[in-house]
Structures are given as structure tokens and as C-alpha cells.
Amino acid sequence: MPQLTVITTSSPTSNFYNPSHKVKTTGALEIKENPFENLIKNNHDGKVKRASLAGSAATTLLYLFALAKATRKGNFKPKDMFKINFNSVPRAIGLATSALIGGLAGGLIADEKENRKPKLKEAMHQFLGNIVTPISIVGIGTSIIEKKKLSMVKNCIYGGLAAIAGVGCGVTGGNYIATKVNEAIYKENDTRKVGPKDFGIHIDDILTVMAMTDLGDAVKSFVSKALPAIFLICGYEAGTKKAHKSREED
């Protein structure tokens, strides 16, 4: 087995501080950042996170209310907001975008000015890389599958492949486009590595496939309740984004 190399830091001011990792003076790498750390604490970080989450939830509920009022006939009941069928790309994108706008707004209001640009840049990445591109690819894939009139088993298999394609191509391609858009707007480098978290939050694409594929009323009922909650992540990510700090500032 080859000998492992330990990386050490010779100066506390060298390199930039990554908010999701902390490099100890011994050279060991410690996973530090928990996305919900300080969420319930009465400090600035906690206030920003709560504002982002609350904003994302508020605009999501507003979207569900408007959609339910537009699609439901007769007397409106609050529970109708969680019976919406997200079987179309526009509805799914609208749901995710509403969550993104609310989370971004909450974070912008609660946080300091220096963190505004990082939040706006992250919102662009969320919108193009984690919402529009992957959902559109999933929608196209499921639409083709539905026209084939396949069996339930084949629907599930090909639907899963559509979700994988949506995540793989959507995240990488969408984030690349978002980078170019941000660089054009802000006239500066917008380096953003696509990490496991970008792929990890895409349980929403699996749910979107389930919503767009005829898998029965029980599945549709589950998706209509779960999908709005999952999309809150997009708004929370944008609203809690911070500018990178150097080790000296930390």
C-alpha cells in the first residue's frame, strides 16, 4: 500500500477558507459545515438561515395556493394545496422557482451586503443547474416514455434512466450555462465546482418522474405532498450563500 501524504498548512493566512471544510493545523481535514448548523440559534447566521427557510416556505405556499385556486372547482379548502398534480414541466419548474425566489429574498433581507452577490450568483446556478435544465430533460424523457404505452415495470425502469440523465446532464450543463451568465453579468470569474450536494438534492427529479408517469393515485398523492418540501432546498441554498472569507478573517 503506498504511503499516505499528509498535507500541512505553513501559514494561517494562506489560501482561502472554504466554509464547508476546516483545515486543522495538524493537516487533518475536518468536515465542518452542517447546512442547518445554527438554524435555531439566536445569532446572525441563525437569523439568515431561518429567514431563507421561512421565505422559501412562504412563496412555495403562495404558489400552491394560487395553483390550487386556479385548478380546483367549487369551494376551496386549504388541503387542496397539497393535492396538486405536478405532471407537467411548467408546474414543476414554477414550484421550484417559487421556493428559490422566497429563499433568496429572505437571505438578502436578513444578511449583510457583502453576501448579496454570492447569493444572486448561487440563485442563478440553482435556477439553471438544479431546476430548469434537469426538470426539462426529465420532462422530455417521461413524455417520450408515456407515448410508448409501456408496461408499469418498463415505465419505472425508463423513468429512472430519465431521472439519471436529467441529473447528470442537467446539473453539469446547467451550471456551465449559469457560470457563463454570471460572468457576463458581473464581469468577473464565477468558478463554481459541481459537488456531491448538487447531485444529492435531486431526489426532486425522481419525484418529478413519479409525478409525470402514471404510477397510480397513491404515488401522485405522495408526490404532491413531498415535492414542495424537497424544493425548499433550492431557496435555502441560495439564501444562505456567503462570500468566501480568508483564514485571517475567520
Sequence and secondary structure as in RCSB ss.txt:
>XXXX:A:sequence
MPQLTVITTSSPTSNFYNPSHKVKTTGALEIKENPFENLIKNNHDGKVKRASLAGSAATTLLYLFALAKATRKGN
FKPKDMFKINFNSVPRAIGLATSALIGGLAGGLIADEKENRKPKLKEAMHQFLGNIVTPISIVGIGTSIIEKKKL
SMVKNCIYGGLAAIAGVGCGVTGGNYIATKVNEAIYKENDTRKVGPKDFGIHIDDILTVMAMTDLGDAVKSFVSK
ALPAIFLICGYEAGTKKAHKSREED
>XXXX:A:secstr
         S TTSSEE TTEEE TTS EEE   TTTTTTSSSHHHHHHHHHHHHHHHHHHHHHHHHHHHH  SS
  GGGGG     SHHHHHHHHHHHHHHHHHHHHHHS GGGHHHHHHHHHHHHIIIIIHHHHHHHHHHHHHHHTT 
 HHHHHHHHHHHHHHHHHHHHHHHHHHHHHHHHHHHSS       HHHHHTTHHHHHHHHHHS   HHHHHHHHH
HHHHHTHHHHHHHHT    EETTT 
